[in-house]
Amino acid sequence: MLYSKRMSAGRRWTVQDRDGREIYLTQERWEHIVDPDNHPEMIGSEMQLQETIRSGARQQDPLNPLKYRYEKAFNDLAEENTHLVAIVLFRFGAHEETGTLQPSNYIVTAYQKAIG
């Protein structure tokens, strides 16, 4: 499945998960996440989001095999929340210069949640 180059443009940062897969967050997705109508509690949690991707538990979505949920517990989240959750889509995009396919794994959304 191809993914447009537009999403890879405007990358805010890229990190590797525990298995070495590169996953990135775009400025557009970050703005979506912290929007007051979405998950404003995430504003101060960008470092925890990176850590969730680096070392959190990973689970494949049963209905969409390209979608994964990363989850990690933290002690210092907003309100009564105990875990940070990131939803990542694994896709492929064409390399700008060579046109060859390369992974384009990006965070769609992230939020905090109380578990337990």
Buried (B, 14 or more C-beta within 10 A) or exposed (E): EEBEEEBBEEEBBBBEBEEEBBBBBBEEBBEBBBEEEBBEBBEEBBEBBBBBBBEBEBEEEEEEEBBBBBBBBBEEBEEEBEBBBBBBBBBBBBEEEEEEEEBBBBBBBBBBEEEE
